[in-house]
Amino acid sequence: MSPVFRREATATEPDAVTALFHEIGVRFSFDPTVPGFSYRQRQDGDGQLTVVELDLGGPFSSWGDTDVFGVADVRAASRYDWRTSDESGSGLGRPVLFRPGHPALIVGGALEVTNVNLAPALLQSVAETVYGTEGLSVAFGSAAPVSPRLGRYWTGLAGLVRDTVASEAFAADLVRANLTRHLAVAMLECFPLLGDPVERTLSMAAQARRYRIAVQFLDDHASLPISIDDAARAADTTTPALVRAFRANHPLGLTPTQYLRRTRLAAAHTDLLRADPTAGATVREIALRWGFAHPGRFAAAYRAVYGVPPRRTLDS
């Protein structure tokens, strides 16, 4: 993953605010409508996800386009009206999606807002994985949520994002990766994604079925010389399709190969706990039994998961 960063800035000149907008991938102008204003911005993120907290004092207007897919969750505002070439609305009480290629005008008052920005390549990858729609570019039909219920869901998720960013957990790669994927799926589901929703639903159901069958196959046959191709055949699919199914359904987005490796590592751990070194049991023997041919790599993988060398587990 890209390194995590945090940037904080304040500005008192409109041109400075415009420059700060450009830093987060939004090519928007900024024009306060009364003399004197305050602007404070904090960015947290990496190359795929950026969470931007904005605190604007005083009424303003802003016009422009964006390089990223971003959702604004507005709080403590007297006004937040938006308009694109084909629709308009208010961001008070419901989130707003800003999309590349859809210039927008925003007219607002003093406000606090959480902007969640996702890189287009990330959203494309997640859409292809979740829905199996390879080659179909991600595009949304509206800046407004699919329904009030899904709008409220996003607002609740934005609160979770703020809490996570405010904690030390956001700096942890796994936490941030899980949050990023959750936000990408939520953006795809909460806003009207173009394409056939029935086809997407069928694809998701088929992937979930393939995933369940393959997981059972890998769990049942981990001690045998099986391959991921065998798991794909058991699930009546192709190997690339099975990889997509795992990435879409496994909580950590593991591939089938990674899942099988973890399953075998867990089995080796169980054998190490049960084995008797005084009877001749060795780490190498157990590692080989579960397909780990290189002792050093096995020890490193084991320690990464269980926190101790495998020899210590065997001797305990």
C-alpha positions as CSV (number, residue, x, y, z in Angstrom):
1,M,0.0,0.0,0.0
2,S,1.0,3.6,-0.4
3,P,2.4,5.4,2.7
4,V,-0.2,7.0,4.9
5,F,-0.1,10.8,5.2
6,R,-1.7,13.6,7.2
7,R,-1.7,17.2,6.0
8,E,-3.3,20.2,7.7
9,A,-3.6,23.7,6.3
10,T,-5.4,26.9,6.8
11,A,-6.0,29.7,4.3
12,T,-7.3,33.3,4.2
13,E,-7.0,34.0,0.5
14,P,-9.3,32.4,-2.1
15,D,-6.4,31.5,-4.4
16,A,-4.8,29.6,-1.6
17,V,-8.0,27.6,-1.0
18,T,-8.2,26.8,-4.8
19,A,-4.6,25.5,-4.5
20,L,-5.5,23.3,-1.6
21,F,-8.5,21.9,-3.5
22,H,-6.1,20.9,-6.3
23,E,-4.0,19.0,-3.8
24,I,-6.8,16.6,-3.2
25,G,-7.7,16.0,-6.8
26,V,-10.6,18.5,-7.2
27,R,-10.2,21.3,-9.7
28,F,-12.5,23.8,-8.1
29,S,-12.4,27.5,-7.8
30,F,-13.3,29.1,-4.4
31,D,-15.1,32.4,-4.0
32,P,-16.2,33.8,-0.7
33,T,-19.3,36.0,-1.0
34,V,-18.6,38.3,1.9
35,P,-15.4,40.0,3.1
36,G,-13.4,37.9,5.5
37,F,-13.6,34.1,5.8
38,S,-11.8,31.2,7.4
39,Y,-10.8,27.9,5.9
40,R,-9.3,24.9,7.6
41,Q,-8.5,21.6,5.9
42,R,-7.1,18.3,7.1
43,Q,-6.3,15.4,4.8
44,D,-5.6,11.8,5.8
45,G,-5.1,9.0,3.4
46,D,-2.8,7.2,0.9
47,G,-2.8,6.8,-2.8
48,Q,-6.2,5.2,-2.9
49,L,-8.3,6.8,-0.2
50,T,-8.3,10.4,1.0
51,V,-10.4,11.7,3.9
52,V,-10.7,15.4,3.9
53,E,-12.2,17.4,6.8
54,L,-13.2,20.9,5.9
55,D,-14.2,23.7,8.2
56,L,-15.4,26.8,6.2
57,G,-16.4,30.1,7.9
58,G,-18.7,32.2,5.9
59,P,-20.8,31.9,2.7
60,F,-19.0,30.9,-0.6
61,S,-19.4,29.5,-4.1
62,S,-17.3,26.9,-5.8
63,W,-17.2,25.6,-9.3
64,G,-15.2,22.9,-11.0
65,D,-14.5,19.3,-11.7
66,T,-12.7,16.4,-10.0
67,D,-10.1,13.7,-10.7
68,V,-11.5,11.4,-8.1
69,F,-14.9,10.0,-7.0
70,G,-15.8,11.9,-3.8
71,V,-18.7,11.9,-1.5
72,A,-19.4,15.0,0.7
73,D,-21.2,14.5,4.0
74,V,-22.2,17.9,5.2
75,R,-22.6,18.8,8.9
76,A,-23.4,22.0,10.8
77,A,-24.3,24.0,7.7
78,S,-27.0,26.6,6.9
79,R,-26.8,26.0,3.2
80,Y,-25.2,23.6,0.7
81,D,-26.7,23.7,-2.7
82,W,-25.2,21.9,-5.7
83,R,-25.8,21.8,-9.4
84,T,-24.5,19.9,-12.3
85,S,-25.4,20.1,-16.0
86,D,-28.4,17.9,-15.6
87,E,-29.5,17.9,-11.9
88,S,-29.4,19.9,-8.7
89,G,-30.1,19.4,-5.0
90,S,-29.2,20.2,-1.4
91,G,-26.5,18.4,0.5
92,L,-28.2,19.2,3.8
93,G,-29.4,15.9,5.3
94,R,-28.0,13.6,2.5
95,P,-24.6,13.0,1.0
96,V,-23.5,14.2,-2.5
97,L,-21.4,12.3,-5.0
98,F,-18.9,14.2,-7.1
99,R,-17.8,12.4,-10.3
100,P,-15.0,13.0,-12.8
101,G,-16.4,14.6,-16.0
102,H,-19.4,16.1,-14.2
103,P,-18.5,19.8,-13.3
104,A,-20.5,21.0,-10.4
105,L,-21.4,24.4,-8.8
106,I,-21.6,24.5,-5.0
107,V,-23.2,27.4,-3.1
108,G,-22.9,27.1,0.7
109,G,-22.7,28.8,4.0
110,A,-20.4,28.2,7.0
111,L,-20.1,24.5,7.3
112,E,-18.2,21.4,8.4
113,V,-18.0,18.6,5.8
114,T,-16.3,15.2,5.5
115,N,-15.2,14.4,2.0
116,V,-14.3,10.8,1.2
117,N,-12.3,10.6,-2.0
118,L,-11.5,7.3,-3.8
119,A,-9.2,6.9,-6.8
120,P,-11.0,5.9,-10.0
121,A,-8.7,2.9,-10.6
122,L,-9.5,1.6,-7.1
123,L,-13.3,1.9,-7.6
124,Q,-13.0,0.3,-11.1
125,S,-11.0,-2.7,-9.6
126,V,-13.5,-3.2,-6.8
127,A,-16.5,-3.0,-9.1
128,E,-14.9,-5.6,-11.4
129,T,-14.1,-7.9,-8.5
130,V,-17.5,-7.5,-6.7
131,Y,-19.8,-7.6,-9.8
132,G,-17.6,-9.5,-12.3
133,T,-18.1,-6.7,-14.8
134,E,-14.6,-6.6,-16.4
135,G,-14.1,-3.9,-19.0
136,L,-17.2,-1.9,-18.0
137,S,-16.2,1.5,-16.8
138,V,-17.7,2.7,-13.5
139,A,-20.2,5.4,-14.1
140,F,-23.0,6.8,-11.9
141,G,-26.4,8.2,-13.0
142,S,-26.8,10.8,-10.3
143,A,-25.0,12.7,-7.5
144,A,-27.8,11.8,-5.1
145,P,-28.0,8.5,-3.2
146,V,-30.2,5.7,-4.5
147,S,-32.6,6.1,-1.6
148,P,-32.9,8.0,1.7
149,R,-32.0,4.8,3.6
150,L,-28.8,4.4,1.7
151,G,-28.0,8.1,2.1
152,R,-28.3,7.6,5.9
153,Y,-26.1,4.5,5.7
154,W,-23.4,6.6,4.0
155,T,-23.7,9.3,6.7
156,G,-23.3,6.7,9.4
157,L,-20.3,5.3,7.5
158,A,-18.8,8.8,7.3
159,G,-19.0,9.0,11.1
160,L,-17.1,5.7,11.4
161,V,-14.5,7.1,9.0
162,R,-14.0,10.2,11.1
163,D,-13.6,8.1,14.3
164,T,-11.1,5.8,12.6
165,V,-9.1,8.7,11.2
166,A,-9.0,10.3,14.6
167,S,-7.5,7.2,16.1
168,E,-4.1,5.6,15.7
169,A,-5.8,2.7,13.9
170,F,-6.0,4.5,10.6
171,A,-2.2,4.3,10.2
172,A,-2.4,0.4,10.3
173,D,-2.3,-0.9,6.7
174,L,-4.8,-3.7,7.3
175,V,-7.3,-1.4,9.0
176,R,-7.0,1.2,6.2
177,A,-7.2,-1.5,3.5
178,N,-10.4,-2.9,5.0
179,L,-11.9,0.6,5.4
180,T,-11.0,1.5,1.8
181,R,-12.7,-1.6,0.4
182,H,-15.8,-1.1,2.6
183,L,-16.0,2.5,1.4
184,A,-15.6,1.5,-2.3
185,V,-18.4,-1.1,-2.1
186,A,-20.6,1.3,-0.2
187,M,-20.1,4.0,-2.8
188,L,-21.0,1.5,-5.6
189,E,-24.1,0.5,-3.7
190,C,-25.3,3.8,-2.2
191,F,-25.2,5.8,-5.4
192,P,-27.0,4.8,-8.7
193,L,-24.4,2.8,-10.6
194,L,-25.1,2.6,-14.3
195,G,-25.6,-0.9,-15.8
196,D,-27.9,-3.8,-15.2
197,P,-28.6,-4.1,-11.5
198,V,-30.1,-7.6,-12.0
199,E,-27.0,-8.8,-13.8
200,R,-24.8,-7.4,-10.9
201,T,-27.0,-9.1,-8.3
202,L,-26.7,-12.4,-10.2
203,S,-23.0,-12.0,-10.5
204,M,-22.6,-11.4,-6.8
205,A,-24.7,-14.4,-5.9
206,A,-22.7,-16.6,-8.3
207,Q,-19.4,-15.4,-6.8
208,A,-20.6,-16.0,-3.3
209,R,-21.6,-19.6,-4.2
210,R,-18.2,-20.3,-5.9
211,Y,-16.4,-18.9,-2.9
212,R,-18.3,-21.1,-0.4
213,I,-17.8,-24.2,-2.5
214,A,-14.1,-23.5,-2.9
215,V,-13.5,-22.7,0.7
216,Q,-15.1,-26.0,1.7
217,F,-12.9,-27.8,-0.9
218,L,-9.7,-26.2,0.3
219,D,-10.5,-26.9,4.0
220,D,-11.3,-30.5,3.3
221,H,-8.4,-31.2,1.1
222,A,-5.6,-29.0,2.4
223,S,-3.5,-32.1,3.4
224,L,-3.6,-33.4,-0.2
225,P,-1.5,-32.2,-3.2
226,I,-4.3,-30.0,-4.6
227,S,-4.0,-26.8,-6.6
228,I,-6.1,-23.7,-6.9
229,D,-7.2,-25.1,-10.3
230,D,-8.7,-28.1,-8.5
231,A,-10.7,-25.7,-6.3
232,A,-11.9,-23.8,-9.4
233,R,-13.1,-27.1,-11.0
234,A,-14.9,-28.1,-7.7
235,A,-16.7,-24.7,-7.8
236,D,-17.5,-25.2,-11.6
237,T,-15.6,-22.0,-12.6
238,T,-12.3,-20.8,-14.0
239,T,-9.3,-19.9,-11.9
240,P,-9.4,-16.2,-12.7
241,A,-13.1,-16.1,-11.8
242,L,-12.4,-17.9,-8.5
243,V,-9.8,-15.3,-7.6
244,R,-12.4,-12.6,-8.2
245,A,-14.9,-14.5,-6.0
246,F,-12.4,-14.7,-3.2
247,R,-11.4,-11.0,-3.4
248,A,-15.1,-10.1,-3.4
249,N,-16.1,-12.4,-0.5
250,H,-13.2,-13.1,1.8
251,P,-13.2,-10.6,4.8
252,L,-9.5,-9.8,4.1
253,G,-9.8,-10.1,0.3
254,L,-7.4,-13.0,0.2
255,T,-6.8,-14.9,-3.0
256,P,-7.4,-18.7,-3.1
257,T,-3.6,-19.3,-2.9
258,Q,-3.3,-17.1,0.1
259,Y,-6.3,-18.8,1.8
260,L,-4.8,-22.3,1.2
261,R,-1.5,-21.2,2.5
262,R,-3.1,-19.8,5.7
263,T,-5.1,-23.0,6.1
264,R,-2.0,-25.2,5.8
265,L,-0.1,-22.9,8.2
266,A,-2.9,-23.3,10.8
267,A,-2.8,-27.0,10.4
268,A,1.0,-27.0,10.9
269,H,0.4,-24.9,14.0
270,T,-2.0,-27.5,15.4
271,D,0.5,-30.3,14.7
272,L,3.3,-28.4,16.4
273,L,1.1,-28.0,19.5
274,R,0.3,-31.8,19.5
275,A,3.7,-33.2,18.5
276,D,6.2,-34.6,20.9
277,P,9.8,-33.6,20.2
278,T,11.2,-36.3,22.5
279,A,9.6,-38.8,20.2
280,G,11.5,-37.4,17.2
281,A,9.0,-34.8,15.9
282,T,10.7,-31.9,14.1
283,V,9.7,-28.5,12.7
284,R,11.0,-29.5,9.3
285,E,9.0,-32.7,9.2
286,I,5.8,-30.9,10.1
287,A,6.5,-28.0,7.7
288,L,7.0,-30.5,4.8
289,R,3.9,-32.4,5.7
290,W,1.9,-29.2,5.0
291,G,3.7,-28.2,1.9
292,F,6.3,-25.7,3.2
293,A,9.6,-26.7,1.5
294,H,11.8,-23.9,2.7
295,P,12.4,-24.0,6.5
296,G,13.4,-20.3,6.8
297,R,10.3,-19.1,4.9
298,F,8.0,-21.3,6.9
299,A,9.5,-20.0,10.2
300,A,9.1,-16.4,9.0
301,A,5.5,-17.0,7.9
302,Y,4.7,-18.8,11.2
303,R,6.2,-16.1,13.3
304,A,4.3,-13.4,11.5
305,V,1.0,-15.1,12.4
306,Y,1.7,-16.6,15.8
307,G,4.4,-14.3,17.2
308,V,6.9,-17.0,18.1
309,P,9.3,-19.3,16.2
310,P,7.7,-22.7,15.3
311,R,10.4,-24.4,17.4
312,R,9.2,-22.7,20.5
313,T,5.7,-24.0,19.9
314,L,7.0,-27.5,19.4
315,D,9.0,-27.4,22.6
316,S,6.3,-25.9,24.7
